[in-house]
Amino acid sequence: MGIYEMRADLAKALAHPLRLEILGILLTEGETCVCEITDKVGAQQPTVSKHLSVLRDAGILTSRKDGLMVFYDIRVPCIQGFFDCLDRVLEEDLRRRQAHLEEGGHTDE
């Protein structure tokens, strides 16, 4: 598998709002058990576990078992920088759209 296929697989793993929310929790709080993640996102445990597995299988997360509990953590800490960069771009786009609307323009550019 080439680098572009590997990047595409990683991007696919990130391509879900709930997975991004889970990553936000782990980036903020560090290692967290599935039960706490489930409470924070307000989804069912099987759904959260499935999304965690996708992220782990993509190499973004690590997991460890402690008795009956499973804890997840970020394996790729540089992902915070990636999200920071994306957020700056999105914020700039929103500012431009807002300015365009205030000038009486339309949003479909």
Stockholm file with secondary structure:
# STOCKHOLM 1.0

chainA/1-109         MGIYEMRADLAKALAHPLRLEILGILLTEGETCVCEITDKVGAQQPTVSKHLSVLRDAGILTSRKDGLMVFYDIRVPCIQGFFDCLDRVLEEDLRRRQAHLEEGGHTDE
#=GR chainA/1-109 SS CCHHHHHHHHHHHHCSHHHHHHHHHHHHHCSEEHHHHHHHHTCCHHHHHHHHHHHHHTTSEEEEEETTEEEEEESCTTHHHHHHHHHHHHHHHHHHHHHHHHTTCCSCC
#=GC SS_cons         CCHHHHHHHHHHHHCSHHHHHHHHHHHHHCSEEHHHHHHHHTCCHHHHHHHHHHHHHTTSEEEEEETTEEEEEESCTTHHHHHHHHHHHHHHHHHHHHHHHHTTCCSCC
//
